[in-house]
Amino acid sequence: MTIARVAVPAATGLNFDYWIPDGVGAARGSIVRVRLGRRRCTGVVVGLHDAAEIAPERVLPIDDLAPLPPLPEDVVALAEFVASYYREPLGLALALAVPPLRRAAVRRPPAPAALALTEPGRAALAARAGRARATAALLARLAASCAGLDRDEIAALCDADRRRLASWRRMGWVAEPPPVAAGEASVLNVEQRAALDAIDAQAGRFAVTVLDGVTGSGKTDVCAAAAARALGRGGQVLLMVPEINLTPQLTARLASALPGTRIATLHSALADGERLDHWMAAASGEAGLVVGTRLAVFAPLPRLALVVVDEEHDASYKQQDGVRYHARDVAIVRARSRSVPIVLASATPSLETLFAVQRGRYARVVLSMRADPRARPPSVRFVPPDDPAARDGLSGPLVEALAGRLARGEQSLICINRRGFAPSLKCTACAWESGCPRCSARLVVHRAPPRLRCHHCGHADAIPRSCPSCGNIDLAPRGFGTQRLEAAVAAALPGARIVRVDRDTTRARGAFDSVRKRVEDEAVDVLVGTQMLAKGHDFPRLTLVGVIGADNALYSADFRATERLAALLFQVGGRAGRAELPGEVIVQTAFPSHPVYRALAANDYGAFARELAGERRIAALPPYAHLVLLGAEAETREEVDRFLAAAAKEAAAALEATRAGVEVHSPVPALLARRAGFERGQLVVQAVRRGDLARFLDRWLPALQALPGRRVRWGLDVDPVAL
């Protein structure tokens, strides 16, 4: 009998053997259902063999094939790379490539991209239109546009109208309009045209091009034009974005720029059935363009011709739990394996990307000016956060600037990267402060609804009437969050239309799109929100950006904190003055001479990146070195310390055996030392050469797996983005 070696989604480095029943055509990449212990799970066949590695009587059969096409070889190989490089179980890596099957065992027929009247249909329906008001109304909608009704318009129809369309389609009275050839819809300027030609010159071979453009320079237009050329040659395009909220807006822009192209979206917020449909559209080649977040890097694309990673610097591309892969780096590996070009687009490229440009591994094209010839970089002003005229976190100059924009009918944005009302609640008489009982963190004050909430574990308490320690009733919220600033803006600008945008207000599907539509319709005067507002949004009448609380990042122990702050400042500042109206950025800071603020004022991210790179070189930190973080957690600190001490001892033995150029740092508590009731610690390994690090891990990882301590949960994070 033929044996299939199956990788299952379990936290084990082992694959399991199953025999293939007659009539089950399993091959490498086949998605199968199997029994693992007492449960059934979905796995992927990674190899076929003549004999099992265990006794024949212990080998179980494959239950059946999942109703999905096999994963293509390049996707299986990509998952194998992820498992090997990031030291993760292969079954968990492959699970990222398999769409959910819980609610949709069989694919539904795809909805038509659009339906338009045919000539026979126009004649037949015109003769019947007067007989039924509903038929006449639907006919009028179809006749009003040569392109007919698009997918979203069809989905919005009532059930009766959708049944009419289905019936008319069967009779040939409506049909999908012929695809329109993809073209370069936007008129590109000289810089954009040069960037497009540089990208297109790499067609048909692997090359990495860094599209380094200031905010508002039209990077999306360049990427859309490059996609149009790839589609015109019969290829498919993968475009990745860092956050789910960016997907609908970008998809709408691309649909306008690429008429007739089926666009599939892939991200975790989709319903299971919808995600399966989009995955199938990508796998069948029906979708020419796939837009998605991290998981889209594993989408099956038989005609892949171009990969684009938008906002490549964003830390959201790094998975922080489960399989800890970096989607940008995995996308580069996939592009290399398929011999296709990849574009890394950003206004603030990561130091790793700039280092690769410096080494000659990546090409770089620069867009130095905004796409709208009327637009100019915003002016930048720094004001002290504690000036005497401050109003509940808003400095006097910022309030005056907000009032001026309101009077002129322009829009403003206030950014603070903290949600809630205030970061903590503190007693004015004693040292009590609202702490989470399960985490080494403070409970955040929320006012809508009124609760104390932990943003790490979700614990919630009622706001106390008096101090639990001394009984004092004077409890003061300390610091500022989006809710508090929303109230402060409302008090300072009576009658202003204010919208708050953070994770609390955008949980519902479509909530963020609704806000964006209101801003575009000029139904909003002031936006108050977190970094969600910093990237990918183009609001022509938004002329003022205020930044509050930026100094917090300067106190962080994370060596990447200032790099992330610079990216946030340049990105959010770039929202102002993107059309003919001049823009202004006001930053409340106590350190206006800090290099990150000097770079913002000079509109020179490159100078800041070079200075920061010099510091990293001296400290032997990425991109001049490579890191691996061993994280461990348990119910008691003693268990964590005991495990990490043993891990450090094994690391010393591995270092002695391999003689690799690796530095093993002492175990320390994690930055958040306790989370959700678990004590946490970490150990960092550092190496200048990646090969040395790989040899060390080959020796160290088996030793870690053999350590006692079942009550300790641990994992390796290769190339961590935060320590």
Secondary structure, 3 states (H helix, E strand, C coil): CCEEEEECCCCCCCCEEEECCCCCCCCCCCEEEEEECCEEEEEEEEEEECCCCCCHHHCEECCEECCCCCCCHHHHHHHHHHHHHCCCCHHHHHHCCCCCCCCCCCCCCCCCCEEEECHHHHHHHHHHHHHCHHHHHHHHHHHCCCCCEEHHHHHCCCHHHHHHHHHHHHCCCEECCCCCCCCCCCCCCHHHHHHHHHHHCCCCCCEEEEEEECCCCCHHHHHHHHHHHHHHCCCEEEEECCCCCHHHHHHHHHHHHCCCCCEEEECCCCCHHHHHHHHHHHHHCCCCEEEECHHHHHCCCCCEEEEEEECCCCHHHECCCCCCCEHHHHHHHHHHHHCCEEEEEECCCCHHHHHHHHCCCCEEEEECCCCCCCCCCCEEEEECCCCCCCECCECHHHHHHHHHHHHHCCEEEEECCCCCCECEEEECCCCCECECCCCCCECEEEECCEEEECCCCCCEECCCCCCCCCCCCCEEEECCCHHHHHHHHHHHCCCCCEEEECCCCCCCCCHHHHHHHHHHCCCCCEEEECHHHCCCCCCCCEEEEEECCHHHHHHCCCCCHHHHHHHHHHHHHCCCCCCCCCCEEEEECCCCCCHHHHHHHHCCHHHHHHHHHHHHHHHCCCCCCEEEEEEEEECCHHHHHHHHHHHHHHHHHHHHHHCCCEEECCCEEEEEEEECCEEEEEEEEEECCHHHHHHHHHHHHHHHHCCCCCCCEEEEEECCCCC
